[in-house]
Each structure stands twice: as structure tokens, then as C-alpha cells.
Amino acid sequence: MSEEKELQQLEESIGRLLHDFDVLQKEKARLEDTLRAREATIADLRHQLEESGMEKLEVEDRIGRMLQRIVTWEQENDKDAQKEGSDAFASQSAAVVSDEDDALDSAESSSGPQASLFKVADEPENQY
């Protein structure tokens, strides 16, 4: 009987081992499926990251070009403003000189001692 009992315990042990082996194989298959799914997810995320990096570079390039256009536009407007300012200054200076010439001409053409007094007072070399 003791041999029969030992055989029965051996059968039970082998049954448990086979059952545990089946459970482990099923768990291994489930884990492999999970691993494949996660590797696929990682590959997809890497692809998305690469695309995002490329999109980022494209956006940076576009922003850089827009900023360059703005800088160029500002420089052109500054040049135009300076040119208009110098043109306006030149035309104002010409108008002032013209007005002074007209005043001198009218003073010279006026008769009487007052006109000649003003003319003498306006001349720089006669100032004391």
C-alpha cells in the first residue's frame, strides 16, 4: 500500500506540474500578445514623434521665413520713411529759403527809409 500511496502522490504531483505548466504557457502567450501590442504602440508612437519633429522643423522654418519677411519689410519702411523725411526736410528748407528771398525782394522793392533799415538789420555782417 505504501507503494500505491506513493504512486498516487506522484500522479497528483505530476498532474499539478502539468496544470501549472499549462497555466504558465497560457500566461506566456498572453504576455507575448501584450508585448507585441505594446511594441506596436511604441513603434506607432516613435513614428508619430518623428512626424511631429518633422512638422516642428517645418513650422520653425515657416516662422523663420515670416520673421525675415517682417524684418525686411520694417527695413524697407524705415528707408522709405528716412527718404521721405529727408525729402520733406529739403522741401521745407527750400520753402524757407524761398520765403526769405521773397521777403528780401519785397523789402528791396519797397520804397522809403524803413525798408532799407529792415534790409540792413537782416543782413548778418551788419549785426553788432
C-alpha positions as CSV (number, residue, x, y, z in Angstrom):
1,M,0.0,0.0,0.0
2,S,2.7,2.3,0.6
3,E,3.8,2.0,-3.0
4,E,0.3,2.7,-4.1
5,K,0.2,5.7,-2.0
6,E,3.5,6.9,-3.3
7,L,2.3,6.4,-6.8
8,Q,-0.9,8.3,-6.1
9,Q,1.1,11.2,-4.7
10,L,3.4,11.1,-7.7
11,E,0.4,11.2,-10.0
12,E,-1.0,14.2,-8.2
13,S,2.3,15.9,-8.3
14,I,2.7,15.3,-12.0
15,G,-0.9,16.5,-12.5
16,R,-0.2,19.7,-10.6
17,L,3.0,20.2,-12.6
18,L,1.3,19.7,-15.9
19,H,-1.6,22.0,-14.8
20,D,0.9,24.7,-13.7
21,F,2.8,24.2,-16.9
22,D,-0.4,24.8,-18.9
23,V,-1.2,27.9,-16.8
24,L,2.3,29.2,-17.4
25,Q,2.1,28.6,-21.1
26,K,-1.2,30.4,-21.3
27,E,0.2,33.3,-19.3
28,K,3.3,33.3,-21.5
29,A,1.1,33.5,-24.6
30,R,-1.0,36.3,-23.1
31,L,2.2,38.2,-22.1
32,E,3.7,37.8,-25.6
33,D,0.5,39.2,-27.1
34,T,0.7,42.1,-24.7
35,L,4.3,42.6,-25.6
36,R,3.6,42.6,-29.3
37,A,0.7,45.1,-28.8
38,R,3.0,47.4,-26.8
39,E,5.8,47.1,-29.2
40,A,3.4,48.1,-32.0
41,T,2.2,51.0,-29.9
42,I,5.8,52.0,-29.3
43,A,6.6,51.8,-33.0
44,D,3.5,53.9,-33.7
45,L,4.4,56.5,-31.1
46,R,8.0,56.7,-32.5
47,H,6.6,57.2,-36.0
48,Q,4.3,60.0,-34.6
49,L,7.2,61.5,-32.7
50,E,9.3,61.5,-35.9
51,E,6.5,63.1,-37.9
52,S,6.0,65.7,-35.1
53,G,9.7,66.5,-35.2
54,M,9.5,67.0,-39.0
55,E,6.4,69.1,-38.6
56,K,8.1,71.2,-35.9
57,L,11.0,71.8,-38.2
58,E,8.7,72.8,-41.0
59,V,6.8,75.2,-38.6
60,E,10.1,76.6,-37.4
61,D,11.2,77.2,-41.0
62,R,8.0,78.9,-41.9
63,I,8.1,81.1,-38.8
64,G,11.7,82.0,-39.6
65,R,10.7,83.0,-43.1
66,M,7.8,85.1,-41.9
67,L,10.0,86.8,-39.3
68,Q,12.6,87.5,-42.1
69,R,9.9,89.0,-44.2
70,I,8.8,91.2,-41.4
71,V,12.3,92.4,-40.7
72,T,12.8,93.1,-44.4
73,W,9.5,95.0,-44.6
74,E,10.5,97.0,-41.5
75,Q,13.8,97.9,-43.0
76,E,12.2,99.0,-46.3
77,N,9.7,101.1,-44.4
78,D,12.5,102.7,-42.4
79,K,14.4,103.5,-45.6
80,D,11.2,104.9,-47.1
81,A,10.5,107.0,-44.0
82,Q,14.0,108.3,-43.9
83,K,13.9,109.2,-47.6
84,E,10.5,110.9,-47.2
85,G,11.8,112.7,-44.1
86,S,14.9,114.0,-45.9
87,D,12.8,114.9,-48.9
88,A,10.3,116.7,-46.6
89,F,13.2,118.5,-44.9
90,A,14.7,119.5,-48.2
91,S,11.4,120.9,-49.4
92,Q,10.8,122.7,-46.1
93,S,14.3,124.2,-46.3
94,A,13.7,125.3,-49.9
95,A,10.4,126.8,-48.9
96,V,12.1,128.8,-46.0
97,V,14.9,130.0,-48.3
98,S,12.3,130.9,-50.9
99,D,10.2,132.9,-48.3
100,E,13.3,134.7,-47.1
101,D,14.3,135.6,-50.7
102,D,10.7,136.8,-51.3
103,A,10.9,138.9,-48.2
104,L,14.2,140.4,-49.2
105,D,13.0,141.1,-52.7
106,S,9.9,142.8,-51.4
107,A,11.9,144.8,-48.9
108,E,14.2,145.9,-51.7
109,S,11.4,146.9,-53.9
110,S,9.6,148.8,-51.2
111,S,10.4,152.5,-51.1
112,G,11.2,154.5,-48.1
113,P,13.8,154.6,-45.4
114,Q,12.1,151.9,-43.3
115,A,12.5,149.2,-46.0
116,S,16.3,149.9,-46.2
117,L,16.6,149.8,-42.4
118,F,15.0,146.4,-42.2
119,K,17.2,145.2,-45.0
120,V,20.3,146.3,-43.2
121,A,19.1,144.8,-39.9
122,D,18.5,141.4,-41.5
123,E,22.0,141.2,-43.0
124,P,24.3,139.1,-40.8
125,E,27.5,141.0,-41.4
126,N,26.0,144.2,-40.1
127,Q,25.0,142.8,-36.7
128,Y,26.9,144.1,-33.7
